Amino acid sequence: MNPHRLNLLLLALATMASLSPRPLTAAEKKAFDKTTAPFPDFGFMVSPSQLPPKTEVFKLSQNYPSQLPTAPTAPPFFKTDFKTDWKQYLQQVQDYCFEGNTKVDFRVEKNSTRGWFHMPWQHYSDNGREGFHGLTKEAPVKAQQLAITQTYATGGAWAVGFFNDVAGYTIGQVWKDHSNPDVSAMKEGFHEGAVLFKLLFVSIPQNEAEAQVPFLQNGIWWDAFATYTFKLNERTPIKVALIQMDIMVRDSRAPQGWVFGNFQYNGQLKKADPWQNLIPVGVMWGQDPTITTNQSNPAPTQTIINPALKETIINPDPKELPPTHLGWNGRLNGPVDNPMSSCYSCHATAEYPQLTPMSPLFYPDSAKIPAVGSPGWMRWFANNLCATPFDQGANSTDFCLQLAEAVQNFNDWKNNGRGLFAAKYRNQKNPPKATATEQLHALPIFPLGRRNQ
């Protein structure tokens, strides 16, 4: 290791070791009491002096609407039946999410078609937001999880989420006072018409990815300050491959209030616009809680569709959809998701404080893990209503895990926090030499709070 970097790392560790829980200082409170004070854009990045010329950095879209937006006409997918015309519904939602965004590489603050926003406080925690595209680390990817020919296991998927103006309004209400997030603003949940979507990438070297996972050929690759391994203190600038897109729509036609959809990248389709290689996996609006058969497909050679499910529809076309593992008993899930869960089961646990893990398998104490298919297990596969907490004593964040994490991250930050602002990375002919503080901030940050999942 470079001696200078080693000294900085030792300094970072010594600094963190000396910290103890504290409230906001007077100066911090004064800054965050101003609603115009910006949230940090990201938490992990090379120093400004190390950034190649003309390289864009991630900028948090945080000018949340102060009033609930109203549109003269609803988006077209609200006229499409997601049960009988599920594929058209998903395509219309995808078109809505892509419009104005693909042209600007999903730098959504530049979208002149409609407003899209990010969740604040994703920069903090050891999995926190990096500075090229705002990606945060998610679950690890095991060998053969993506394809039977995949031998490369990676430290994780990397993702960035986006919220339309209706959802952005609610985020802004929670964070109206930057130093005192108000989760009670979520009492009624997100409003009808809220649309959330997330792009997910996988950190596998390009030569390995294209050789071992055929559907990643002809891919979309983004720069990221990330890792190929589980060692998050080894972040470097790498390329990551688009693999998945998730959508959530607050649609009152759904019995529980939310429609979930999922797309998987398939570069073998070789479409002229590579973004159109994100093809529908399926849609779900409930959990089919009476179906308890224990079946999963963690190393898929084919997509196993469960015909007994009545609240999940999976794309049956093998020419479009590569073999994928789906979720428990064939419920909807994406290729980098847990094959023993579902889109619905994870997001239903979104609450603050987070009293229950996203999956029954995530209990550190194995004695607490309920038997698969038992009543305790099926708690995660119930048809939970929107805006309803998973646990008594918690506040619902209405199926939005990012919002739950954001509030938790903020409270962890009170003990030990820092963040980076895009303004320091504006393109300059002669970028300033990084200060010792900036170099320290470019190192991984390990908070004294919980580890995000």
N, C-alpha and C positions, 0 to 999 in steps of 0.2 A: 504494500500500500504506500502511496505517496506520503512522505513524512508530514507535509503540510496538512494534507487531508486527515491523517491520523491525529494530529494535534487538534484539529477542529472537532473531530469526532469525540475525542477525550473531553474537550471543552464542553461539547453538547451534553455528554453523559454526566459530567460534573455539575453542570447547570441544572439538569433535570433532577439529579439526586438531592440538590439543596432546596428544591421547591417544596412547599407545603401548601395545603388548601388555603385559599384566600378569597376574599370578595373582590369585586372590581375596585381598582384604585379610583380616586376622585377624577383623575384625568381620563381614564378609560370610561367611567360612567358618563362624564360630560360629553365625550365624543359619541358614545352609543346612544345617548338620550336624544341626539339630533336625528330625526327620521331621514334626513338627507345624507347622513354619514354612510359611506359605502361599506358593504360587506366585503371581506377579502375575496379575491377572485380564485386563488388556488393556494395550495400549501406545500407543493413539492415541485421544484424546477431547478434547472441550471441557473447560475448567476446571470444577471443581465449582460455582463461582458462576454460570457460564453455562448450567447445566443447568436446563431448565424444571421448575417444581415438579411433584412426584409422577411424574416420569419415571423409569422403571426403567432400571438399567444392567446390563450383563452380569456375571454372577458365575461364575467357573470352578468347575465341579463336580469337586472334587479329593479327596474322602474315599474313596479307592480301597479296595476290599475287601482285607483283610490275609490272607484265606484264599480259596481257590478256591471260588466259589459252586456249590452243587449244588441243583437243582430237583427236586421230586418227580416232575414230568412234563416232558418236552421240549416246547418250543413246537410248535404244530400243523404248521408248515412242515417239520419234520423227519419228518413222516409223509406228506408230499406229494412225489411224484416230480417234480423240477424239469425233467426232460427231456420227460415225457409230459404233465404238467399244469403247464406253466411259468407260466401266468397265475395259476392258483390259488396257486402257490408264492409268486409275487411279491406278490399281494394279501395273503396271510397274513403275510409279512415286513413289509409296509407297515403292516398293522394292529398288529403287535407294536411297531413303532417309534412309531406315533402314539398308542398307548394311554397316557393320562395326560399326554401332552405337548402335544397340540393345545389342551387346556383351559388350559394355563399358558403358551401362546405359546412353547413350547419353552424355557422357563426350567426346565431339566431338574432342577435342584436341588430344585424344588418337586413333582416327580412322586412321588405317594404309591403308585403302582402297582408300579413297579420302578425300580431304580437305573440311571441313565445318567450318563456321565462325559465330560469333555473332555480333550483332550491338552494338557498344560502346554507352556509355552515357544513358543506360537504368537503371543504378543504382540510378539515381537522380530523384527526385520528391517524393511526398508522396506515390505514387503507386510503388516506385522503386524496383529494383531487389534485391531479397533476396539471402542469401549466401549458401544454401544447393544445389539448382539446378538452380539458376539463374532465378527464376520465378518473373514476374511482375504482379501486380493486374490489372484485366480488369473489365468488367461490372458486376454488382450484378446479382444474380440469384433469381427470384421470386418463390414463392410457385406455384406448378403445372406447372412450365415452362418445367421441365424435364419429368414429368409423372403426370397423374391425381391424383395419390396416394401420391405425394410429398407435405408435409406440411411444411417442413423445408426450410425457406428462408435464403440465405447465403450472406455474404458480397461481394462475388465475385468469378469469375473464375480467375485462375492464369496461366500464359502462358510463354513459352520461344520459341524464334524464331531462326531458323538456315538458313544459306545462303551457297550455294555451291561456288566453287572456282570462277566461272564466275561472280556471284553476289558479292563475296568477293572482287574481283578486283575493282569493281566500288565503293564499300564502302571505300576501301583503298584510292582511288583517291579523294573522298570527304574529307577524314580525313588525307591526306598526311601531312599537317601542323596541328598538334594536337591543336594548339591554334587558328586556323583560318579555320574552316571547309568551304569548297568551294562547295556550292550547284550547282554552274554552271557546275561542273563536271557531273551533271545529265542531262545536256541539251539534250543529245541523249538517256537518260534513261539507263536502264540495257541492256546488250548485249544479243543477241539470245543465248539461252541455260542457262540463269540464272534460278535457281530453289530456291524457298523459301518455307520453311515449318515451321509450328508452332504446338507444342503440348500444349493442354489446359487441365487444371485440375480444379476440383471443390472442394471447402472447406466445405464439409459436414462431420460430424463425421461418422466413418465407420459403426457403428450399425444403425444409422439413414439412411445413404445412401443405404445400402443393403436392408433395410426393405421397404423404400419408393420409391426407383428408381430401379426396378428389373434389368435393363441392367447394373447397376454398380456392380452387384454380380460377384465374381471371378475376381476382379479388379486388376489393377496395381496402387499401392499407393506409392507416393514419400514423403520423408521428405521435409518440407518447413518451413521457418520462416515467418509465415503468420497469418491470423486471420479467425475466423468463422463469425465475425460480420463486421459491417461497420466501427468500430473504429480501424483505422490503428495504433493508438498508443498503441494497446494491442497485438502486434505481439508476438507470442511464437512459439516454435517448435511444429508443428502439422503434420498430414498426410493428403495429398490431393489425390483425385482419378482422374485418367486419364479418360477423357470423350470425347475428340474431337481432330482431327488433320485437319489442313488446309494446302493446297498446292497452290502455284502459279508458273506457268511456262511461261517464256517469249518465246512464240512460234509464229513465223511469219505467221503460217497458220491460226491463230485466227485473225479475221478482225480488232480488236482493239489492238492486240499484246499480250494479256495475256489470259491464260486458268486458271480458278479457279476450285479447287476441294475440297471436304469436306468428312471427315470420322467421324463416330460416334462409340463410344465403345459399344459393346454388349456382356457382359460377359456370357449371357445365351447361347451363342454358344459353350462355354467351349472348345475352341481350345487349342491344346497342347501348342502352343506358344501364350501366352496371348496377345502379340502385334498384332497377326493376328485377334483378336477380334475387331480391328478397321476396320469397314466395310464401303464401299462407300455409302455416302448419294447421291452424284450426282456430276455433272460437269456443268459449265457455261462459256460461252465465250462472252456473250452480255447481254443486259438488257431488250430486247423486249420493247423498249420505247413507242410503240403505245398502249400497254395494260395498262389501267388506272383503271380497276375495283378495288374497295377497298375491299380486302379480307385478313384476317390474322387468325392465329390459335394459340393464345398465350398459351392455356391450352389444348394440343393435346390429344385426345383419339384415333386418327388415323392420318396418314400422308395424307394430302390433296394435290394431284398432280393436277396442272393446265395444262390441255392438250393444251391450247392455246399458251403456251410458246414455242417458236422455238429456243431459245438460252440458254435454261436450260434443262437438263435431270436429272430426279430424279429416284433413285432406286425404282422400283415398287414392290419389293419382301418383303412382311410383315414378312416373316420368318427370314430375315436378318436384316431389318431396323425396330427398334421399333417405335411406334408412335412418330413423331417429328413435331415441328411447322413450319419448313422451314422459308422463308422470306416473304416479302410482295407479295401477289398474287402468292405464291408458288415458288418464285425465290429461288435460292440456298442460304442456311444459315445453320449454325450448331445449336445444342441444347442450347448452352450458348450465342448465338447471339440474336440480336434484331429482333423480328418477324415482324417488320415494315421496315426492311431494306433488304440488300442482301450483299453477299460477295463483289460483284462488286461495289455497291453504296457507301459502306464505304471507300474502298480503292481508289476509284476514287478521293476522296477529299485530298489525300496525297500531301501536298505542304508545302513550307516554304516561308514566314510566313504562318501559318494556318489561313486563312481569313474566312473560312466557317466551321461550325461543321460537323462531320461525318454524322449526320442525321438531317433533318429539325426539328425533334422533340427535338433536343438538344439546341435550342436557349433558353437562360435564360429568355428572354422577349417573353412571349407567343404570343404577338401581331405580332411577326415576323414569326411565324410558318405558312406556307402556307396551304391552304386547301388540304386535301388528294386527290391526283389525278389531282390537278390543274397544269397548266404549271409551276408554281413556285415549286411545289412538284416534278414534273417530272424532274427538273434539276438534281436531285440526281439519276435518273433512265435513264439518257441519255447514249448513247454509246460513252463515252469519249475515245479518243485515248490515247495510251501509251505515256509517256513522254510529256504530255500536262497538264499545270496547270489548276486546277479547277477554279481559279480566275485570272483575269488580275491583274498584279502587284505582283504576287507570282511566285516562282520557283517550277516547278514540282519535286517531288521525285519519280515519275514513279510508282504510286500505292503502294509505300512502306511507310506505316504509321510509322513504327519504325524509319526510317531514318528522317522523318519530326520531330518526337518527340525527337530524339537524338540531333538534331541541336538546337531545342528549349530548351531542358534541359541544354545543354552546355551554352547557353546564360543566362539562369536563374542562373546557377551555378556561374557565374561571380559575382553575388551579394551575394551569401551565399552558399558555397559548401564544401563538403567533400565526401570521398568515401573510401571504404575498399579494401584491396588487399589480394588475396588468399595466397600470400607468408607468411603472418602473421599467417596463420592457418595451416601450414604444421604440420603433425603429429610429436609430440615430446613426449619423455618419461616423461619429466617434463615440461609441458607447462608453460610459464611465467604467473605470476599473472597479471590480466588485470590492466592497468593503468587507471587513471581517464578519460583520453582522450578516450581510447578504450571503456570504459563503456559508455561514452557519445555517441560515434559513434554507439553503439549497440542500442541506442534509435531511434525511428522514426525521420526522417528528414522531416521538412515541409519547402519547399523553398518559397521564396517570389514571385515566378513567377506563371504561370497558373497551373491549375490542369490538368493532362493528362486525356484523355478520352479513 
